[in-house]
Amino acid sequence: MRKTYDFSQSKKNPYASRLKKQVTIRLEENTVAYFKALADELGIPYQTLINLYLRDCASSGRRLNMAWKPGN
């Protein structure tokens, strides 16, 4: 291993914009249990399944039909 390295000719990672961002989100226990069970059936990690589902919603422009009343 060298003592120093020259990074003056290095380039930015072209895939950096595709990297995932870690977030904290609070979900109800039954929601997490549903995705964990489904993920076990499919043989994929549940966080990957949730990400795929949310990506599908975002790409198709799907919106939840609900009436939110602030303060409830």
Residue pairs with C-beta under 8 A, 6 or more apart in sequence:
20 51
32 46
35 46
35 49
35 50
35 53
36 46
38 46
38 49
39 45
39 46
39 48
39 49
42 49
56 62
